[in-house]
Amino acid sequence: MDKSHPLCSPMVVRPLNVDKKPFRPQEKDEELFSLEGPHLSAIRALMYLANYTRPNIAFAINLLARYSSSPTRRHCSTIKHILCYLKDIMNMGLFYPNDSKSYLMCYPDADYLPDSHNGKSGRGYLFTCNGITISWRYVKQTITAISPNHAKI
């Protein structure tokens, strides 16, 4: 992957058509990749990066890890996409300046049916200090939402 073309986004654009999404369960005619292969090892390494040095790939890795028990060619190409993105941002990092006038901001969010395969909505938040992200969280709701208003509860 060291000679691959760098990409500017950590994941492919998810289309509105459910049947064309790259993050979907295995279909009947799709061949499974071996679980002993490099697929799970790559997911573990990328999860480590997402937790410690590259939080910008966390969402894509968590989506990908949902299908680690039955990986297909589609999922492996998504791993390659993330690796190409990491090549593009290799020299970038987080900078936390020492500012005496610090301010804390919180941005809450909720979405209705981002994962249409299981009917669960999600919610999350993002905290910033002086414009720099210090904490974030996104979770699936435990109940199935029947409307966008119900998803925000």
Long-range contacts (C-beta under 8 A, 24 or more apart in sequence): 1-80, 1-83, 1-84, 1-87, 2-87, 4-80, 4-83, 4-84, 4-87, 5-84, 6-84, 6-85, 6-87, 6-88, 7-81, 7-84, 7-85, 7-87, 7-88, 8-85, 8-88, 9-85, 10-56, 10-57, 10-59, 10-60, 10-81, 10-82, 10-85, 11-59, 11-60, 11-63, 11-78, 11-81, 11-82, 12-78, 12-81, 18-116, 18-117, 22-74, 22-75, 22-77, 22-78, 23-63, 23-64, 23-66, 23-67, 23-78, 23-115, 24-74, 24-117, 25-67, 25-70, 25-117, 26-67, 26-70, 26-72, 27-72, 30-72, 30-73, 30-74, 31-72, 31-73, 32-70, 32-71, 32-72, 33-71, 33-72, 33-73, 33-75, 33-76, 35-69, 35-71, 39-68, 39-71, 39-75, 39-76, 39-79, 40-68, 40-71, 42-79, 42-83, 43-68, 43-79, 46-79, 46-82, 49-86, 54-86, 54-89, 55-133, 55-136, 56-89, 57-82, 57-85, 57-86, 59-138, 94-132, 95-132, 96-132, 97-130, 99-130, 102-129, 102-130, 103-129, 103-130, 104-128, 104-129, 105-129, 105-131, 110-151, 110-152, 111-151, 112-145, 112-147, 112-148, 112-151, 113-145, 113-151, 115-140, 119-144, 119-145, 120-144, 120-145, 121-145, 121-150, 121-151, 122-151, 123-151, 123-152
